[in-house]
Amino acid sequence: MLRKAFFTAALTVCGCIAVVAAPAVAQSPHTHQHSFGDAEKWAQYFDDPNRDAWQKPHEVIEALGLKPDADVADIGAGTGYFSTRLAHMVPKGRVYAVDTEPDMVKYLTERAKRAGLKNLIPVKATPSDSLLPRKVDVAIMVDVYHHIDNRTDYFRKLAGSLKPGGRVAIVDFRMDSPEGPPKEVRMPPDRIKAEMKSAGYDLVKEYDFLPKQHFLVFSRAAR
């Protein structure tokens, strides 16, 4: 299960907060042990333009090589930092903005409507299940992985929501990053790879262009 307190990958929210989370406000470093009921408040952190310099969202999305009709799940979408960008990149596809926090889902719904993004579909998930309504080509998790409990079970279940050849992209903070969650909860890439292998996935790509984060892409292991 994912702890319902939370996180995601954005900026320093307070510079001193220790974090504990679930895919509700993933994509922001110092947000462990915080409620995300006030989406409007958190949006100023998660969507701060200064985040772009180190998060490199467009480079991350381009690396995924998405087709215009791809279906994508942004798990731990928060206020939609990645979801809205993904929706523009797959105009003929769908982007499921998945979050466990009701206020985030409400915020995402309103944001999609304001932006005219009919292909951006917010999804209220549970800590143990993404509850995706359809299978997707790619599921991306930005600063969410280390907040998931029972990861083997979670990712085995997620495999059922992937299309044939579907991939899971994991972006999470490096052990030596000056920003991010407490170092005791961070995940070194070797551990992520081992856990994903245990859940039935193979590493298919590893990128190193993000200055503060790992970027790993997995697919279901051939049987």
TIKOL-546063 format. One line per field, with one value per residue (C-alpha): residue number from 1; x, y, z. Coordinates in Angstrom, 3 decimals, m for minus. Example, Ala and Ser with C-alpha at 12.3 -4.5 7.8 and 13.67 -1.06 7.14 Angstrom:
BEGIN
num	1 / 2
px	12.300 / 13.670
py	m4.500 / m1.060
pz	7.800 / 7.140
***
This chain:
BEGIN
num	1 / 2 / 3 / 4 / 5 / 6 / 7 / 8 / 9 / 10 / 11 / 12 / 13 / 14 / 15 / 16 / 17 / 18 / 19 / 20 / 21 / 22 / 23 / 24 / 25 / 26 / 27 / 28 / 29 / 30 / 31 / 32 / 33 / 34 / 35 / 36 / 37 / 38 / 39 / 40 / 41 / 42 / 43 / 44 / 45 / 46 / 47 / 48 / 49 / 50 / 51 / 52 / 53 / 54 / 55 / 56 / 57 / 58 / 59 / 60 / 61 / 62 / 63 / 64 / 65 / 66 / 67 / 68 / 69 / 70 / 71 / 72 / 73 / 74 / 75 / 76 / 77 / 78 / 79 / 80 / 81 / 82 / 83 / 84 / 85 / 86 / 87 / 88 / 89 / 90 / 91 / 92 / 93 / 94 / 95 / 96 / 97 / 98 / 99 / 100 / 101 / 102 / 103 / 104 / 105 / 106 / 107 / 108 / 109 / 110 / 111 / 112 / 113 / 114 / 115 / 116 / 117 / 118 / 119 / 120 / 121 / 122 / 123 / 124 / 125 / 126 / 127 / 128 / 129 / 130 / 131 / 132 / 133 / 134 / 135 / 136 / 137 / 138 / 139 / 140 / 141 / 142 / 143 / 144 / 145 / 146 / 147 / 148 / 149 / 150 / 151 / 152 / 153 / 154 / 155 / 156 / 157 / 158 / 159 / 160 / 161 / 162 / 163 / 164 / 165 / 166 / 167 / 168 / 169 / 170 / 171 / 172 / 173 / 174 / 175 / 176 / 177 / 178 / 179 / 180 / 181 / 182 / 183 / 184 / 185 / 186 / 187 / 188 / 189 / 190 / 191 / 192 / 193 / 194 / 195 / 196 / 197 / 198 / 199 / 200 / 201 / 202 / 203 / 204 / 205 / 206 / 207 / 208 / 209 / 210 / 211 / 212 / 213 / 214 / 215 / 216 / 217 / 218 / 219 / 220 / 221 / 222 / 223
px	0.000 / 1.000 / 1.189 / m1.540 / 0.548 / 2.610 / 5.041 / 6.049 / 9.003 / 9.071 / 10.842 / 11.798 / 8.495 / 9.952 / 13.601 / 13.352 / 10.355 / 10.789 / 8.421 / 6.109 / 3.749 / 1.480 / 0.786 / m1.183 / 1.292 / 4.148 / 6.567 / 7.745 / 10.702 / 10.205 / 6.617 / 6.722 / 4.148 / 1.944 / m1.699 / m2.453 / m6.027 / m5.316 / m4.353 / m4.332 / m1.665 / 0.527 / 0.246 / 2.589 / 5.306 / 4.636 / 4.154 / 6.809 / 8.538 / 11.914 / 11.361 / 11.744 / 15.500 / 16.261 / 13.149 / 13.503 / 9.907 / 10.042 / 13.256 / 11.748 / 8.621 / 10.595 / 12.769 / 9.642 / 9.098 / 5.318 / 3.142 / 0.411 / m2.256 / m0.511 / m2.377 / m0.373 / m0.865 / 0.759 / 0.621 / 0.966 / m0.013 / m0.371 / m1.503 / m0.703 / 2.849 / 3.564 / m0.035 / m0.795 / 2.431 / 1.749 / m1.761 / m0.323 / 2.169 / m0.445 / m3.319 / m4.919 / m4.349 / m5.380 / m3.556 / m4.859 / m3.815 / m3.889 / m3.916 / m5.142 / m5.976 / m9.581 / m8.735 / m5.937 / m8.329 / m10.797 / m8.026 / m6.902 / m10.462 / m10.780 / m7.333 / m8.073 / m11.318 / m9.650 / m6.943 / m9.386 / m7.544 / m10.314 / m7.796 / m6.658 / m8.696 / m8.237 / m8.521 / m9.059 / m6.845 / m6.289 / m2.885 / m2.711 / m4.274 / m4.064 / m7.641 / m6.885 / m10.034 / m8.101 / m4.760 / m1.945 / 1.214 / 3.253 / 2.844 / 5.134 / 5.864 / 7.789 / 9.094 / 6.451 / 8.247 / 9.753 / 6.317 / 4.714 / 4.289 / 4.167 / 5.831 / 6.035 / 2.277 / 1.592 / 3.617 / 2.364 / m1.141 / m0.127 / 1.109 / m2.508 / m3.114 / m0.343 / m0.868 / 1.359 / 4.827 / 3.768 / 6.395 / 6.781 / 8.998 / 10.324 / 11.896 / 13.083 / 15.679 / 19.328 / 20.955 / 23.304 / 20.737 / 20.766 / 16.979 / 14.384 / 12.983 / 15.073 / 17.967 / 16.798 / 13.724 / 15.435 / 15.966 / 19.290 / 18.799 / 20.097 / 17.373 / 14.694 / 15.940 / 15.970 / 12.470 / 11.067 / 12.691 / 11.011 / 7.694 / 8.249 / 9.857 / 13.048 / 15.049 / 14.951 / 16.491 / 18.373 / 18.893 / 21.375 / 20.511 / 18.549 / 20.849 / 18.951 / 17.071 / 17.290 / 15.282 / 14.623 / 12.284 / 10.981 / 8.835 / 7.161 / 9.649 / 9.168 / 7.660
py	0.000 / 3.614 / 5.704 / 8.308 / 11.201 / 12.028 / 13.531 / 13.994 / 15.581 / 19.353 / 21.869 / 22.505 / 23.047 / 24.170 / 23.287 / 21.277 / 18.963 / 15.234 / 13.269 / 10.154 / 9.690 / 8.028 / 8.806 / 11.880 / 14.606 / 12.811 / 15.002 / 17.284 / 16.638 / 17.832 / 16.807 / 13.624 / 13.540 / 16.264 / 16.485 / 17.475 / 18.535 / 22.068 / 21.538 / 25.255 / 25.784 / 22.928 / 23.976 / 26.902 / 24.414 / 21.570 / 23.813 / 26.402 / 27.217 / 26.973 / 23.236 / 22.837 / 23.476 / 20.278 / 18.184 / 18.542 / 17.418 / 17.764 / 15.755 / 13.049 / 12.828 / 12.866 / 10.021 / 7.868 / 8.063 / 8.290 / 8.005 / 10.640 / 8.052 / 6.579 / 5.998 / 7.068 / 6.880 / 9.533 / 7.792 / 10.232 / 13.093 / 15.724 / 18.976 / 17.787 / 18.997 / 16.022 / 15.124 / 18.344 / 18.145 / 14.522 / 15.388 / 17.876 / 15.274 / 12.576 / 14.527 / 11.367 / 9.347 / 9.558 / 10.593 / 9.196 / 11.516 / 9.134 / 10.308 / 9.056 / 12.516 / 13.607 / 17.307 / 16.662 / 14.739 / 17.634 / 20.117 / 17.997 / 17.843 / 21.629 / 22.164 / 19.876 / 21.727 / 25.158 / 24.029 / 22.339 / 19.033 / 16.536 / 13.705 / 14.331 / 12.057 / 12.276 / 8.972 / 8.552 / 5.633 / 3.715 / 3.265 / m0.332 / m0.014 / 2.579 / 1.689 / 2.531 / 2.226 / 1.050 / m0.487 / 1.941 / 2.014 / 3.715 / 4.303 / 6.977 / 7.614 / 10.721 / 10.670 / 8.120 / 4.795 / 5.137 / 5.942 / 2.685 / m0.065 / m3.715 / m2.733 / m6.256 / m6.708 / m3.201 / m3.616 / m7.117 / m5.694 / m2.731 / m5.166 / m6.051 / m2.442 / m2.418 / m3.095 / m5.705 / m4.168 / m1.589 / 0.122 / 1.564 / 4.650 / 5.448 / 8.802 / 9.166 / 11.116 / 10.128 / 9.288 / 12.269 / 14.840 / 17.985 / 18.096 / 15.424 / 13.278 / 12.175 / 10.007 / 7.099 / 6.659 / 7.099 / 4.122 / 3.408 / 2.290 / m1.227 / m1.766 / m0.453 / m2.797 / m5.779 / m5.073 / m4.568 / m7.811 / m9.560 / m8.082 / m9.499 / m6.631 / m6.188 / m2.969 / m1.768 / 1.701 / 3.825 / 7.552 / 9.774 / 13.277 / 14.292 / 16.046 / 15.016 / 11.851 / 8.333 / 7.636 / 3.940 / 2.318 / m1.230 / m3.640 / m6.897 / m9.747 / m12.200 / m15.483
pz	0.000 / m0.455 / 2.634 / 2.556 / 3.733 / 0.664 / m1.814 / m5.627 / m7.389 / m7.391 / m5.253 / m1.732 / m0.053 / 3.200 / 3.130 / 6.321 / 6.110 / 6.500 / 4.244 / 4.164 / 1.240 / m1.293 / m4.934 / m4.200 / m4.416 / m5.856 / m7.723 / m4.917 / m2.717 / 0.813 / 1.347 / 3.431 / 6.237 / 4.835 / 3.872 / 0.309 / 0.837 / m0.387 / m4.017 / m4.803 / m2.150 / m3.341 / m6.980 / m6.343 / m5.410 / m7.815 / m10.839 / m10.061 / m13.409 / m11.651 / m11.387 / m15.146 / m15.018 / m13.116 / m13.714 / m17.509 / m18.170 / m21.943 / m22.179 / m19.971 / m22.115 / m25.360 / m24.072 / m23.764 / m27.520 / m27.239 / m30.325 / m30.804 / m29.954 / m26.912 / m23.672 / m20.621 / m16.850 / m14.676 / m11.302 / m8.411 / m10.704 / m7.986 / m9.598 / m13.113 / m13.717 / m15.999 / m16.883 / m18.735 / m20.716 / m21.587 / m22.755 / m25.251 / m26.501 / m27.167 / m28.776 / m30.145 / m26.988 / m23.343 / m20.198 / m16.930 / m14.103 / m11.149 / m7.541 / m4.176 / m2.825 / m3.608 / m3.701 / m6.189 / m8.432 / m8.218 / m9.039 / m12.005 / m13.320 / m13.170 / m14.661 / m17.611 / m18.250 / m18.095 / m20.495 / m22.865 / m22.487 / m23.172 / m23.298 / m19.701 / m17.440 / m13.648 / m11.768 / m8.029 / m7.003 / m3.792 / m2.150 / m3.390 / m6.862 / m9.633 / m10.698 / m14.318 / m16.446 / m19.517 / m20.352 / m21.118 / m23.193 / m20.483 / m16.769 / m15.354 / m11.688 / m10.727 / m7.150 / m6.232 / m6.132 / m2.656 / m1.230 / m2.324 / 0.245 / m0.859 / m4.129 / m5.519 / m5.198 / m6.495 / m9.667 / m10.354 / m10.229 / m12.390 / m15.046 / m15.700 / m16.754 / m19.354 / m23.041 / m24.703 / m24.789 / m22.197 / m20.063 / m16.582 / m16.212 / m12.752 / m11.876 / m8.298 / m6.348 / m6.321 / m3.013 / m3.373 / m4.482 / m2.299 / m2.654 / m2.166 / 0.641 / 3.628 / 2.502 / 4.621 / 2.427 / m0.940 / m3.219 / m4.947 / m8.559 / m7.898 / m5.327 / m7.689 / m10.413 / m8.048 / m6.771 / m10.248 / m11.385 / m8.472 / m9.644 / m13.131 / m15.047 / m17.061 / m17.250 / m20.870 / m20.569 / m18.051 / m18.584 / m16.750 / m18.005 / m14.904 / m12.405 / m9.266 / m10.193 / m11.540 / m14.692 / m15.284 / m17.799 / m17.401 / m19.391 / m18.453 / m18.552 / m21.404 / m20.303
***
